[in-house]
Amino acid sequence: MRLTGRIQAVDTHACGEPGRVIVGGVSDVPGKTMF
């Protein structure tokens, strides 16, 4: 998948474990999701 433009993300942490959640800027990801 080729990305152009900007990606909107939120950096998070829980119990010392870092994470990054993509909240915008990309099209739908093909395939099954975890939800």
C-alpha positions, 0 to 999 in steps of 0.5 A, a space after each residue: 500500500 502506497 501512502 501519500 499525504 499525512 497520517 493522523 495518529 494518537 500516541 498512547 500508553 498503558 502500564 508502561 507499554 507505548 502504542 500508536 493508534 492511526 485515526 485518519 489519513 489512510 483508506 480502509 485496510 483490506 481484509 478482516 479486522 480484529 473487531 
